[in-house]
Amino acid sequence: MSATAKDTIKDGIVARRLIYLAPILFFVVVSGYFLWGLNPERDPRVLPSVMIDKPAPEFTAGPLAGTAVPGLATADLKSGQVTLFNVFASWCIPCRAEHPFLMDLAQRGEVAIFGLNYKNKPEEASAWLRDLGNPYTRIGTDEKGRIGIDWGVSGVPETFVIDGTGRIRYRHWGPIDKDALERTILPLIEELRG
Amino acid sequence: MRRGLATILLIVLAFAAAPAGAVNPDEMLDDPVLEARARDISTGLRCLVCQNQSIDNSNAGLARDLRLLVRERLVAGDSDDEVRAYIVARYGDFVLLRPPFKPETYFLWFGPGLILALGVIGVAVYLRRRPAASAHGFAPLDPEEQARLARLLDDEDGLAPKS
């Protein structure tokens, strides 16, 4: 048998063997998809925000009656300082869960925290802040939820990190916890301060 | 007979009722044309809270806000596409229940066709590669087998049980 004929046979055998790899490949692809889909850490309700890297929407929100802090407008987000923009409501249970983290952050004084009081009765919101403490240096009221829609808010709480030029750099969906704060939000604030 | 008629009437009436959705009368526009357009747009917009419902049949607060917003934009003179673009600018393509046709979604739209084409090619290759003989299910008998078959058929004792 010539060398070339032998090679042809060999090539044929290799090609046939490769077919046996197909189910393994199929398994890897499918199980990879399942691992992603069934990962308990992944919350399918969290949607990527289209507002990232866009300038904060234009809005002017009046102050929350019953609190001492002023209202909030787009211009306040362009102060040259990194700010947190937190959408909250007294009727929202997860807001209560994230509140201590905001208080802690406010006490450290590293970053200004602005609040948007979303679809909330002013007297209930101000009572809530009196009870738990007020971490915000400015609060705007959005009783109709229109400002929230302009920010692409789909539920409270949501927190945006705004750079000094008033551009949205990050959105956190759901309550802030220790992990989110230490792993993502604080490092990002550091980075934006540069 | 009367019961039969009543049953038929009941069924007809049940199906004649228009699907009401979650639209409250106070949200509706007075202009029936604009209202019809609003309904049409709303049924194609996803509720961000209960994600597999349209805002037209979701009772979530945000869905109601978006329904009102859609109607406001229509009254302000926006076209249907402008209203959709307005919502998409805030919530992204995900808010559209019918995904748009653009490079990011080509795989979504062409994927099933692509998989079908791959399957057809696979079957065609398999059928062409299959040896001709096996197409009949049997390979033809070689002379030795022919001879053995003849022997078996001739020799009654070879097959019949011994009596």
Interface residues (C-beta under 8 A of the other chain):
Chain A: P44 R45 L47 P48 S49 V50 M51 K119 K144 G145 R146 I149 D150 W151 G152 S154 G155
Chain B: L48 V49 Q51 G61 L62 D65 L66 L69 V88 A89 R90 Y91 G92 F94
